[in-house]
Amino acid sequence: MASKSLKLSNYLRFFCNFNFNPLTPYRFSRLNSTRGKNSIDLKQYPPELVRSFSAAQFNHGNSIQRKGHGHPHYLDESQVERVRGIMVKAKSTRMFYKRSRNGDDCSVGKESHTFSQNPIGSPESCSQLKVDVDTLTRIINDHPFPLQPLHPTLLHLLPPSSFSTSLVENVLGRLFAAHSNGLKALEFFNYCLIHSHLPLSPDSLNMTLHILARMRYFDKTWVLLRDIARSHPSLLTLKSMSIVLSKIAKFQSFEDTLDGFRRMEDEVFVGREFGTEEFNVLLKAFCTQRQMKEARSVFAKLVPRFTPNTKSMNILLLGFKESGDVTSVELFYHEMVKRGFSPDGVTFNVRIDAYCKKGCFVDALRLLEEMEGRDIVPTIETITTLIHGAGLVRNIGKAWQLFSEIPSRNLVADTGAYNALVTALVRNREIESALSLVDEMAEKHIELDGVTYHTMFLGLMRSRGIEGVSELYQKMTQRGFVPKTRTIVMLMKFFCQNCHLDLSVGLWKYLVEKGYCPHAHALDLLVTGLCARGLVHDAFECSKQMLERGRHMSSASFLMLERFLLQAGDMDKLKELDQMIKKLQSVLPPSRGNTTGIFTSRVIT
C-alpha cells in the first residue's frame, strides 16, 4: 500500500502545473516586442482567451510532442529530444489553439497542436490537477519521514494560487484526526503561512498547536508561538493558550504549567494585560485533567491578582464533576452561592450531569424543576444530559418522553440528542429501535458521528455478532466515514477475536487509503493476530507503514514481530525495521511503552 501511495505522490509531484491566468497588458507588449517582423499582434486576442502552462517533467515525451500528422514539435527542438522524446532544456514558446465556444473555462477545444491525448485544459485533466483535502492529507501522511523534507512536495502539489483558508483548516483538521506526525503538520502550517496570499485563520494555528502538544513537542510549540507573536499576532487567541497549557498540565508538572502561564504573559501575549479570562484558562487547564488539588491551590494563590467571575466558579465546578465526586460538586456549589455568585444555565447543567452519571436521576429531574423555577431556560444540552441519565437507570420511557418534548421546548434535536437516545436504547437492548433511530438521522440529514457508530457497534456485538457488525462496518466505509481511535481499536479486537483477519486487514488498509495513521494500539492487535496465524510478512508491512508515517511502534508489537522474524530467519526485514526505528528516534524521542529497536548487537551482526 505504501508503494502505491508513493507512486501517486511522485505522479502528482512531477505533473504539470496549469493555471488559467490571463497575461497582463505588460506581458502582451513584451511578447510582441520579442518577435520579428512576422510576429502576430497579440493585442487582438483578449486576455481571457490566453492560457498558460508549465511543464516540470514528462516521461517519453508523450505529452510535449505529437508525432506525425504534420504537427510541429513546439518544445522538442534538438535532435536528441526528437529521437528519444525527452526534455533536455526547458524553454518557453507560444502556440495557438482552437477554442471551444461552449463557454467552459476548462475546455481548450477539440484540436491542440501539442497534446495528442487528454490535452491540458480539458475537463479530464482539470479534475486530475485538483488536489482535494483527502488526497493532500494522504500524500502528507505517506511522505517518507524523516528521510525527506515535505516542503518540495507541497510546492509541487499546492501552488500559492490554490490556497484557501478553508483548505488549510480542513487539511490540518484531517491531520489531527488522522494522528499524523506533528512535524509534518508543523511543516505544512509553516508552508501555508509563508506562501498563502490569504491570511490563515486562528483555527489553523490552534489545530497545529494541538497536534504538536499532543505529541509532546513542547520546544517546537513554544518556538511556533513566539514566531507567530512576532509575525502574525492576530492568530493568537485564548484557545491557543488553553490548548498548550492543558497539554502541559497533562504531561508535565504543576510547576511547569505555572511557568507556562508566565511565559504566555511574558513571551507570547506581549503587551496584553492578563485578567480574569486568562486566569480562567489556567484554571481550566487543571480542571480538565481532574487535578482539583492543583486547581484549588492556583485559585487561592492568584485570586488576589485576578477577580474570579461566574465562569471561574463553573470551571471549578466542572472539575469536581469530572472527578466523579457529587458531594464535592454540591459543597462547592454552596460555596459559590455564599461568595455571591448567581448560578446560570452552565451551573445547573454541570450539576445535572453529575447526578445523572452517578445514577441519581430523580435528583437530576429535581434540579431541572429548580432551574425552570429560577427562569433559566433549559438548553438542548440540558435535555440531552437528562436523556442520557434516563438511559443509565434503564428508564427508557422517560428517555423517549424527554426526546419527544424537545420541539415543544422550542429546541431542535441535534446529533447529541439522538446519540443520547440511541445509547439509552442500546443499553436497554432495544437494538431494532436504535437502528430505526439511526436511519431516521440519515433521512433527516443529521450527522452520524463517532459516538453514533461506536454505540451501534457495541450494541450489535452483543446482539447480532459478527454479521451485524460487518453489515454496519460496510455501510460506514461506503459513506467514507473514519471512526475515532477507540472504535478502531474495538473493531480490530472484535475482528481478530472472531477469526476475521480479512476484516482487520481491510480496516487497516481503509485507514491508510483515507490518509489516516492508525494508532499503535490498533497495530498491537493486528500484529498479534497476523503473527499468531503465520502471516509475518503482512505484520511486517503494517509495522513498516506505521513507521513510514512518523509514528512509533509499541515495545510489545516489536518484540513479537522480532521473535517471529528470527524464527523465520528473515534478518533483513528485522534490520530494516530497526533502522527505521532508530531514524525516527532522531527526530521523535520515544515515549513510555514505545520500542527503541533491537537491544543486543549479536542479533543484527
RADALIN-V964795 format. One record per residue. N is the residue number from 1. PSI is psi in whole degrees, 0 to 359 (none if undefined). Layout:
N|PSI ; N|PSI
//
This chain:
1|324 ; 2|320 ; 3|323 ; 4|318 ; 5|324 ; 6|322 ; 7|320 ; 8|319 ; 9|316 ; 10|322 ; 11|313 ; 12|327 ; 13|321 ; 14|9 ; 15|165 ; 16|146 ; 17|120 ; 18|120 ; 19|135 ; 20|65 ; 21|114 ; 22|147 ; 23|143 ; 24|161 ; 25|326 ; 26|318 ; 27|327 ; 28|313 ; 29|325 ; 30|322 ; 31|314 ; 32|323 ; 33|343 ; 34|1 ; 35|161 ; 36|198 ; 37|340 ; 38|11 ; 39|153 ; 40|138 ; 41|108 ; 42|352 ; 43|341 ; 44|351 ; 45|119 ; 46|147 ; 47|329 ; 48|349 ; 49|356 ; 50|135 ; 51|146 ; 52|149 ; 53|161 ; 54|135 ; 55|118 ; 56|311 ; 57|138 ; 58|146 ; 59|133 ; 60|6 ; 61|10 ; 62|335 ; 63|352 ; 64|359 ; 65|154 ; 66|111 ; 67|142 ; 68|185 ; 69|16 ; 70|13 ; 71|138 ; 72|161 ; 73|105 ; 74|322 ; 75|341 ; 76|102 ; 77|320 ; 78|166 ; 79|318 ; 80|327 ; 81|320 ; 82|320 ; 83|313 ; 84|348 ; 85|40 ; 86|161 ; 87|118 ; 88|317 ; 89|129 ; 90|144 ; 91|161 ; 92|152 ; 93|176 ; 94|153 ; 95|166 ; 96|149 ; 97|163 ; 98|122 ; 99|136 ; 100|146 ; 101|16 ; 102|0 ; 103|2 ; 104|122 ; 105|339 ; 106|17 ; 107|123 ; 108|337 ; 109|179 ; 110|324 ; 111|141 ; 112|132 ; 113|351 ; 114|343 ; 115|118 ; 116|322 ; 117|134 ; 118|63 ; 119|148 ; 120|135 ; 121|345 ; 122|160 ; 123|326 ; 124|315 ; 125|328 ; 126|322 ; 127|329 ; 128|326 ; 129|337 ; 130|121 ; 131|111 ; 132|181 ; 133|316 ; 134|313 ; 135|315 ; 136|319 ; 137|318 ; 138|318 ; 139|321 ; 140|316 ; 141|325 ; 142|350 ; 143|133 ; 144|115 ; 145|134 ; 146|29 ; 147|325 ; 148|145 ; 149|153 ; 150|337 ; 151|313 ; 152|322 ; 153|317 ; 154|324 ; 155|326 ; 156|323 ; 157|326 ; 158|77 ; 159|153 ; 160|330 ; 161|343 ; 162|2 ; 163|147 ; 164|153 ; 165|319 ; 166|324 ; 167|313 ; 168|316 ; 169|315 ; 170|320 ; 171|314 ; 172|323 ; 173|320 ; 174|321 ; 175|323 ; 176|311 ; 177|332 ; 178|3 ; 179|42 ; 180|161 ; 181|136 ; 182|329 ; 183|329 ; 184|316 ; 185|320 ; 186|318 ; 187|322 ; 188|316 ; 189|314 ; 190|321 ; 191|314 ; 192|323 ; 193|325 ; 194|318 ; 195|345 ; 196|136 ; 197|345 ; 198|147 ; 199|139 ; 200|161 ; 201|157 ; 202|329 ; 203|326 ; 204|315 ; 205|316 ; 206|322 ; 207|321 ; 208|316 ; 209|320 ; 210|317 ; 211|315 ; 212|312 ; 213|327 ; 214|327 ; 215|10 ; 216|30 ; 217|64 ; 218|327 ; 219|314 ; 220|331 ; 221|315 ; 222|323 ; 223|316 ; 224|317 ; 225|317 ; 226|321 ; 227|317 ; 228|323 ; 229|328 ; 230|320 ; 231|323 ; 232|64 ; 233|339 ; 234|343 ; 235|342 ; 236|130 ; 237|173 ; 238|332 ; 239|322 ; 240|313 ; 241|318 ; 242|318 ; 243|312 ; 244|313 ; 245|324 ; 246|320 ; 247|324 ; 248|318 ; 249|328 ; 250|317 ; 251|343 ; 252|194 ; 253|173 ; 254|317 ; 255|323 ; 256|323 ; 257|317 ; 258|321 ; 259|325 ; 260|321 ; 261|320 ; 262|318 ; 263|326 ; 264|319 ; 265|321 ; 266|328 ; 267|332 ; 268|297 ; 269|59 ; 270|134 ; 271|356 ; 272|130 ; 273|115 ; 274|137 ; 275|211 ; 276|321 ; 277|318 ; 278|324 ; 279|320 ; 280|325 ; 281|317 ; 282|317 ; 283|316 ; 284|326 ; 285|319 ; 286|321 ; 287|322 ; 288|337 ; 289|9 ; 290|31 ; 291|71 ; 292|331 ; 293|316 ; 294|321 ; 295|317 ; 296|325 ; 297|316 ; 298|320 ; 299|313 ; 300|326 ; 301|324 ; 302|355 ; 303|323 ; 304|333 ; 305|320 ; 306|134 ; 307|116 ; 308|156 ; 309|187 ; 310|323 ; 311|322 ; 312|316 ; 313|323 ; 314|326 ; 315|315 ; 316|321 ; 317|319 ; 318|321 ; 319|317 ; 320|322 ; 321|317 ; 322|333 ; 323|351 ; 324|19 ; 325|97 ; 326|324 ; 327|317 ; 328|326 ; 329|313 ; 330|322 ; 331|317 ; 332|329 ; 333|316 ; 334|325 ; 335|321 ; 336|314 ; 337|320 ; 338|328 ; 339|355 ; 340|11 ; 341|136 ; 342|126 ; 343|145 ; 344|193 ; 345|321 ; 346|319 ; 347|312 ; 348|323 ; 349|319 ; 350|315 ; 351|316 ; 352|318 ; 353|320 ; 354|316 ; 355|321 ; 356|316 ; 357|338 ; 358|4 ; 359|10 ; 360|68 ; 361|325 ; 362|320 ; 363|326 ; 364|319 ; 365|325 ; 366|321 ; 367|328 ; 368|317 ; 369|319 ; 370|322 ; 371|313 ; 372|329 ; 373|335 ; 374|9 ; 375|32 ; 376|117 ; 377|125 ; 378|142 ; 379|176 ; 380|332 ; 381|323 ; 382|311 ; 383|322 ; 384|317 ; 385|319 ; 386|322 ; 387|317 ; 388|319 ; 389|323 ; 390|323 ; 391|324 ; 392|327 ; 393|13 ; 394|31 ; 395|76 ; 396|331 ; 397|317 ; 398|326 ; 399|315 ; 400|320 ; 401|314 ; 402|321 ; 403|318 ; 404|339 ; 405|355 ; 406|312 ; 407|324 ; 408|342 ; 409|9 ; 410|37 ; 411|165 ; 412|128 ; 413|123 ; 414|189 ; 415|320 ; 416|319 ; 417|316 ; 418|318 ; 419|321 ; 420|318 ; 421|321 ; 422|317 ; 423|319 ; 424|319 ; 425|316 ; 426|318 ; 427|329 ; 428|7 ; 429|30 ; 430|71 ; 431|327 ; 432|317 ; 433|324 ; 434|318 ; 435|321 ; 436|322 ; 437|322 ; 438|319 ; 439|323 ; 440|322 ; 441|316 ; 442|320 ; 443|324 ; 444|6 ; 445|37 ; 446|129 ; 447|133 ; 448|112 ; 449|191 ; 450|326 ; 451|320 ; 452|307 ; 453|318 ; 454|315 ; 455|316 ; 456|322 ; 457|318 ; 458|316 ; 459|320 ; 460|327 ; 461|323 ; 462|334 ; 463|318 ; 464|354 ; 465|208 ; 466|329 ; 467|313 ; 468|320 ; 469|317 ; 470|321 ; 471|314 ; 472|324 ; 473|318 ; 474|319 ; 475|320 ; 476|314 ; 477|326 ; 478|327 ; 479|353 ; 480|20 ; 481|137 ; 482|118 ; 483|174 ; 484|168 ; 485|318 ; 486|326 ; 487|320 ; 488|314 ; 489|319 ; 490|317 ; 491|317 ; 492|314 ; 493|317 ; 494|317 ; 495|318 ; 496|319 ; 497|332 ; 498|19 ; 499|39 ; 500|66 ; 501|335 ; 502|322 ; 503|325 ; 504|312 ; 505|322 ; 506|321 ; 507|319 ; 508|312 ; 509|322 ; 510|317 ; 511|317 ; 512|318 ; 513|329 ; 514|0 ; 515|17 ; 516|150 ; 517|105 ; 518|150 ; 519|156 ; 520|328 ; 521|322 ; 522|321 ; 523|322 ; 524|312 ; 525|319 ; 526|317 ; 527|319 ; 528|313 ; 529|319 ; 530|316 ; 531|324 ; 532|336 ; 533|16 ; 534|10 ; 535|62 ; 536|323 ; 537|318 ; 538|321 ; 539|322 ; 540|316 ; 541|319 ; 542|319 ; 543|321 ; 544|319 ; 545|322 ; 546|312 ; 547|324 ; 548|331 ; 549|10 ; 550|27 ; 551|140 ; 552|150 ; 553|159 ; 554|159 ; 555|324 ; 556|315 ; 557|315 ; 558|319 ; 559|320 ; 560|314 ; 561|323 ; 562|316 ; 563|317 ; 564|325 ; 565|322 ; 566|320 ; 567|325 ; 568|354 ; 569|22 ; 570|77 ; 571|331 ; 572|317 ; 573|323 ; 574|319 ; 575|321 ; 576|316 ; 577|317 ; 578|319 ; 579|319 ; 580|320 ; 581|314 ; 582|321 ; 583|319 ; 584|325 ; 585|335 ; 586|337 ; 587|341 ; 588|94 ; 589|138 ; 590|146 ; 591|179 ; 592|130 ; 593|348 ; 594|149 ; 595|151 ; 596|13 ; 597|201 ; 598|132 ; 599|312 ; 600|130 ; 601|336 ; 602|338 ; 603|325 ; 604|3 ; 605|none
//
